[in-house]
Amino acid sequence: MFIRTLLVLSLAGLLYGCSNEQVKEEEPVAVEDLSSGANASDGGVQAYSTDDSSTSGFDSLDDPQSPLSIRIIYFEYNSNEISSEYRSAIEAHAAYLSRNPSTSVTLEGHADERGSREYNLALGESRALAVKQQLSLLGASSSQIRLVSYGEERPAVDGHDESSWQQNRRVEILY
Amino acid sequence: MRILKLLLILTLLSPQLLLADNPFRIVIEGGVEDPLPIAIVPFGWSQAGSVAPIDLTEVISGDLQRSGRFNVMDEKDLPQRPSEYDSINFADWRKLGMENIVIGKLELTDAGTYDVSFRLVDVYRGKQIAGFRIPAKPDLLRRVAHQISDIIFEKLTGMPGAFDTRVAYITVNKVKDKKVHSLQIADADGHNAQILLESPEPLLSPSWSPDGKKLAYVSFEGKNSAIYVQNVLTGQRERISAFEGINSSPDWSPDGSRLAMTLSKDGNTEIYILNLGDKSLRRLTKHGGIDTEPTWSPGGQKLAFTSDRSGGPQIYEINVNGGEPKRISFEGNYNARPEYSPDGKFITLVHGVSGSYRIGLLELANSSITVLTDARLDESPSFAPNGGMIIYATTGVRGGQLAAVSTDGRIHQRLGLQQGDVREPAWGPFLK
């Protein structure tokens, strides 16, 4: 096989001009500002239900010894089966939700980067759905549970190897 | 007529941001066994004392050489440099075994516009194969060059050229530890890249409307997937679908009136068709597993899609009026992200082969799958509108890059970016 470089040009600093060194100058290129609204709700603040904490002053969600502290469920490749090791954690979350009916939770489904993006989006959701089904069976109300899938778009780890992929095939339980 | 329309389009485009013209770095690996020899004589220029506004020869030579089907003669080897038919010395060219030459000239008109004329000449038969004079405004000259490449390509290979087309794709760059996703379009040779949208949240699945004027895509800007349609010329955008759950995989019907899409609002991912006129929504599939990535057949009667109803992901076809889906992929345990070839005889897809994901070509007549690429993480294949090449995303050491492969698997191109991740390419239709 022969390799011929025909055009050595640069699509380039699409965002920032031509040379690699000039990364500083960000041109005002957005067609539309999407930041308002999109980021309004985060900022690192976690709002918890006061049902428990107002009386005890300490929420079991904050207890590092509690199975509730397990907030990420990992999956095998191309699978939405929940490993039995998460049984106690899921039971604890279901019990917590059923004790605190005004609390809601978001199950965020993710996939590793392998294969097609849209399929992975669906796979992330099917993982989140599997967790939702177990929580519901164990007493949480489905109205307390919101699902969102990011597929492979929001990896926990950026690498392209099995150890990264393992950490990216997950459902995050977000109160 | 066509040129006038182009002129209008580009005039409309001009208020939009044009990025510095720093195109893809294109590397060709391989080609056809007997590429056609051709000589592109440097175009004449009416204002000999000044520099021409464009090097037409360079653009045309680049197009033809990159296609892998031509062997363009080195400029230094040209025996003569005629720009008029009458000054061609046929014997000189025949002696070098050259069969076809392109001559032409660029002229500045009194109105400040340009006239581009060119002739494709068969040296052996001593006759002109094609000859055109094309008037153009300055910012259209590059497109005129691609149109000339298209004419040459079609005359000599019998297949329409796809040089005067555009691609859409998504880039991801990190700015101060934050990811910036952008939806961009560029000419098929990587020039004239333009950003259509930027977002801190993921963007994916751009899909061209059949007239090339709009893009449908998925944006997570509302903290969930939603489908938007954006006018490429005006930047105006509309949110088309934002149900609870997944809203993804938009794909335009060939007549432009409907979008096929994936929604999970009714429990899990299913295929739907949205009528863009009356906004009515029709559900096509009903299955507890994953159904996604719908794509229209060129005739518009069928959709192919990915489903895991048999266990792993495989390709199915369903009539757009409903009915039972029929499985059409059988080789291997991972086939996803189908797209029909323009002639409807093939489907390109992502094919899992012992832990690697490659671009495959499924022949519908016999269900065989030919693997076209050999990297580890290839995805998102999209046919050129002439069916000759497939653009796709591949993951290299520096992250996501675009690459292209001919449908016979012989010509490979890498379309590299200097920085950032590039993904989700979608080759646009022929520009009218």
Interface residues (C-beta under 8 A of the other chain):
Chain A: M1 F2 I3 R4 T5 L6 L7 V8 L9 S10 L11 A12 G13 L14 L15 G17 C18 N20 E26 E27 V29 A30 V31 E32 L34 S35 G37 A38 N39 S41 N78 E113 R114 G115 S116 R117 E118 Y119 L121 A122 L123 E125 S126 L129 L147 V148 S149 Y150 E153 R154 H160
Chain B: L17 L19 A20 N22 P23 F24 R25 I26 V27 I28 E29 G30 G62 Q65 R66 T171 N173 V175 V180 S182 Q184 A186 G190 A193 I195 L196 L197 E198 S199 P200 E201 P202 L204 S205 S219 F220 E221 G222 K223 N224 S225 G235 R237 G245 I246 S248 S249 T262 S264 N268 T269 G289 I290 D291 T292 E293 T306 G312 P313 Y334 A336 R337 V350 G352 Y357 R376 L377 E379 S380 T395 L415 G416 L417 Q418 Q419 G420 R423 E424
